[in-house]
Amino acid sequence: AVPVTPWGPVSFRQAFPEIEVKLYQPDPARATALCQFADRELADCVLDFAPRSALELFAEFMQERGLTLALAESCTGGLAAKLVTDAAGASAYFQGGIVSYANSVKELGPRDPGAVSEVVALQMATGVRERLGADLGLSFTGIAGPEGGTSDKPVGTVWMAKADAQGAVARRLQLSQDRDRVRQAAVSHGLRWLMEAWLADRR
């Protein structure tokens, strides 16, 4: 049976890490009410009110803004670069990526806070942006599992950072999925983070 909500009958389709919610032939008032509810209560989760994936939206975002991107990946192992380049025309905005997987590649010296840290994520994003001459740098460093976690950095801990001409900022994610899903979710969070203001403006 199709669930019935205050906005009418709905269905759900999951394609991890995204879920599509479809409203069946709603009248305009109900459709508007649902969009307002989603934007008010679920803004951190909502991508768009059209059935488009994050990767489709990201390609449009990069082309519309005329930006270029460079990636620095550790725990994601090149997955972000693979997904970005799955989109036709990605060469117009994707400069390239660096996969720095071994901890030794990311060492900062005697006061190194560890490969999975805010400092390392920031340096990765800033460094790859500068080296590849991109407008935006995005980095991922984390513990995808199934082993390698500690009490303060359990499996699923991911630091990501984004850098542009104004500087760099980082975010910590705590993801509770298996190895593949930790990697997929991290990339999804990162790409959405780059375009979050643009997504809000679209809605």
N, C-alpha and C positions, 0 to 999 in steps of 0.2 A: 504494500500500500504506500502511496505517496504521502509523506507527512504534510499536515496542514498547519500553517502558522498564521499569525495575525495579518500577514501580507499575502496569504493564499497558499496553494500547494507548492512545495519546493522539492527539488531533488539535489543530490550531491554526487560529484564525481571527483575521485582523488587520483592525482598523478604526482606522487611525492616529488618535491615538498609543497605542492600546491593543491588546493581544493577548489573546485568550481561549484558554485551554488546557483542553481537555475530556478527562476520563478516562472511558473506556467501561465502564460498569457495573462499577465496582470493588467488591471486597469491602471491608467497613468498615476492616479493618486497612491495606489498601493506600491507601485514601483518606486515612486519618489520617496515614500515613507521608509521603505527598506533601505534605499541608498542613504538617506539621512541617518538612519539608525546605524548602519555599517560605518559611515564616516565618523560618527560621534563615538561609538563604543568599540570599534574594531580598527581604528585608523592605522595601528601598528601592523596589522595583518593584511589589510585590503590592498590589492594591487591596482585593480581597475574595475569599472563596471561593465566592461566589454569582455567577452571570452578570449582573452589573450594571455599568453604565458609571460613570465618574467623575462625570458630570453627575447621574445618578440618585442616586448616593450623596451628592453635595454637597447636593442639595435635602433629602434626609432629614436630613443632618447639621445644616443650618441650622434646620430646623423642630424637630428634636428638642432642640437646644440653645437655641432661642428667641433666636437672634442676628440682628443686621442687618448688612448689608454695603454698603460703598461702594467703587467702583473708580476708579483713576486710570491711564489707559492712554496710552502713546505708540506704541511699535512695534507693539502689537497692534491699534491703530486701532479700538477698540470691539468687538473680537471677544469678549473676556471677557464684556462686558455682554450681547452677543447670545446667547452660549451659556448664560449664567446664566438669562436671561429666556426661553429656549426651554422651560424647565420650567414646567408649569402650576402656578400658586400662588406664583410667584417674588415677586409683589408683597408677600407677607407678610414677606419678609426682605431684599429688594433695594431699597436707598434710591435708588440712581442711580449715575451714573458721569460722569467728566470725561475727554475725550480731548484731551490737550495734545501736539500733534504737532510743531509747529515748535520748533526749539531756543530761539528767543527767548522762548517762553512759559515755558520752564523755566530761564532764566538766573538765577544766584544772585548775580551781581555780579562785581567784578574778580578774585576768587579762585575763580571758578567752575571746578570740576574737569572740566567737560564734562557734556553732557546724559545720557550713558550712564555712570552712576557710582553708587556706593553712596549717596553723599550725596543725590543727586537722587532716587533711588528712595525713600529714607527720608522725605524731605520730601514727596514725592508721596503716599505712603501715609498719613502723619500728617495732612497737609493735607486730603485728601479725607475722611478719617474725621471730622475736626473740623467741616469745612464742611457735610457732609451729615448729621451727627449719628448716625453708625452705630457699632455695637459694634466692627466690624472694618473696617480699610482695607487694600486690596491694590493694589499698583502694579506697572507694567511699563515699563521703558525700555531700549531695545536697538537693535541693528542687524540688521534682518531681511534686508537685501540686496536685490538681488544686488550692489549697490555700497555704498560708505560705510565699509567696514572699514579698519582700520589695523593696523600690526604688533602694537600692544598691545591693540587692540580689534577683532579680526577679525569678519567677518560671522558672525552666530550668537551674538554676545555679548549677553546679556540680564541686566540687574539687575532683580530683583523684591524688593519689601519688603512686610511685613505689619505692621500697627499695631493695638494695642488699648489698653485703659486703662492697662496696665502699661508701655507703651513700644512701640518699633518695632525690628525686626531686618530685615536684608537678606541676600540670597543672590545669587551670580553663577552664571549658567548659561552653558555653552558648547555650543551646539547646532549640529549639522553636517548641516543639511537645506536644502531650497530655501526660498524666502521664505514660502510658505504654511505649510509644515510647521514652520518656526521659530516662527511666530506661534501655530499650534495647540499645539505642544509647550510653549511658554512658558505659555500659559493652563492647560494640563493640569497642569504642574508647580506653578503657583501655587495652583490650587484644591485639589490634593492636599496641598500644604504646610499650608494652613489647617486641614485635617481629619486630619493625620497621626496625632495622638494618639488621636483618635476611631477611626480605622481600625485602629490597633494594638489598641485595647480590643476591637473587634468580633472580631478574629481570635483 
